Amino acid sequence: MSWWQGFLIFLMLSLCVSSEDSMQYDYLKVPASEFVSSINTIVEVIRQVSSILSPFAEFSGDRRLQNAVSDCMDLLDFSSEELSWSASASENPHGA
């Protein structure tokens, strides 16, 4: 991660923390439990896709393919983490 990416993440987190008290959770149009269930389903699908892709990361024939699969798996992992965080935040909107 470059320094500017780290800085952007820090800036975004700072903005989120500073505005946490004013956040409203009225934007969900479905019950939180249904939303969290959907997120958990998506996270499970991401894990399944990752397990299917992982053998291709070790593919010894094409370096570009290895890099593309590795990048894809990194993005899937990041997405899974972010979705899990969203599920946790939806279950505990006030950090309780």
C-alpha positions as CSV (number, residue, x, y, z in Angstrom):
1,M,0.0,0.0,0.0
2,S,1.4,3.4,-0.9
3,W,1.5,6.3,1.5
4,W,-1.3,8.1,-0.3
5,Q,-3.6,5.1,-0.2
6,G,-2.9,4.9,3.6
7,F,-3.6,8.6,3.9
8,L,-6.9,8.3,2.0
9,I,-8.0,5.4,4.3
10,F,-7.0,7.4,7.3
11,L,-9.0,10.4,6.1
12,M,-12.1,8.4,5.3
13,L,-11.9,6.7,8.8
14,S,-11.5,10.1,10.4
15,L,-14.5,11.5,8.7
16,C,-16.6,8.4,9.6
17,V,-15.6,8.6,13.3
18,S,-16.2,12.4,13.5
19,S,-19.7,12.0,12.1
20,E,-20.6,8.8,13.9
21,D,-22.9,10.5,16.4
22,S,-25.0,12.0,13.6
23,M,-25.4,8.8,11.6
24,Q,-28.9,7.5,11.1
25,Y,-29.8,3.9,10.5
26,D,-33.2,4.7,9.1
27,Y,-32.0,4.1,5.5
28,L,-32.6,0.4,5.6
29,K,-35.8,-0.6,3.8
30,V,-35.7,-4.1,5.1
31,P,-35.2,-5.4,8.7
32,A,-31.6,-5.4,9.8
33,S,-31.7,-9.2,10.3
34,E,-32.7,-9.7,6.6
35,F,-30.0,-7.3,5.5
36,V,-27.3,-9.1,7.5
37,S,-28.5,-12.4,6.3
38,S,-28.1,-11.2,2.7
39,I,-24.6,-9.9,3.4
40,N,-23.7,-13.3,5.0
41,T,-24.9,-15.1,1.9
42,I,-22.8,-12.8,-0.3
43,V,-19.7,-13.3,1.9
44,E,-20.2,-17.1,1.6
45,V,-20.4,-16.9,-2.2
46,I,-17.3,-14.8,-2.3
47,R,-15.5,-17.4,-0.2
48,Q,-16.7,-20.1,-2.7
49,V,-15.5,-18.1,-5.7
50,S,-12.1,-17.5,-4.0
51,S,-11.7,-21.2,-3.4
52,I,-12.4,-21.9,-7.0
53,L,-9.9,-19.2,-8.2
54,S,-7.1,-20.0,-5.8
55,P,-5.6,-22.8,-7.8
56,F,-5.2,-20.5,-10.8
57,A,-3.0,-18.2,-8.7
58,E,-0.4,-21.0,-8.7
59,F,-0.8,-21.5,-12.4
60,S,2.8,-21.7,-13.7
61,G,2.1,-21.0,-17.3
62,D,1.3,-17.3,-17.6
63,R,2.6,-14.6,-15.2
64,R,-0.1,-12.2,-16.3
65,L,-2.8,-14.7,-15.4
66,Q,-1.2,-15.2,-12.0
67,N,-1.2,-11.5,-11.4
68,A,-4.7,-11.0,-12.6
69,V,-6.0,-13.9,-10.4
70,S,-4.0,-12.6,-7.4
71,D,-5.4,-9.1,-7.8
72,C,-8.9,-10.5,-8.2
73,M,-8.5,-12.6,-5.0
74,D,-7.3,-9.6,-3.1
75,L,-10.3,-7.6,-4.2
76,L,-12.6,-10.5,-3.2
77,D,-11.0,-10.7,0.2
78,F,-11.3,-6.9,0.7
79,S,-14.9,-7.0,-0.3
80,S,-15.6,-9.9,2.0
81,E,-14.0,-8.0,4.9
82,E,-16.0,-4.8,4.1
83,L,-19.2,-6.7,3.9
84,S,-18.6,-8.4,7.2
85,W,-17.9,-5.1,8.8
86,S,-21.2,-3.8,7.3
87,A,-23.0,-6.7,8.8
88,S,-21.5,-6.2,12.2
89,A,-22.3,-2.4,12.1
90,S,-25.9,-3.2,11.0
91,E,-26.3,-5.6,13.9
92,N,-24.8,-3.2,16.4
93,P,-25.5,0.3,15.1
94,H,-24.3,2.0,18.3
95,G,-21.3,-0.2,18.9
96,A,-23.0,-2.1,21.7
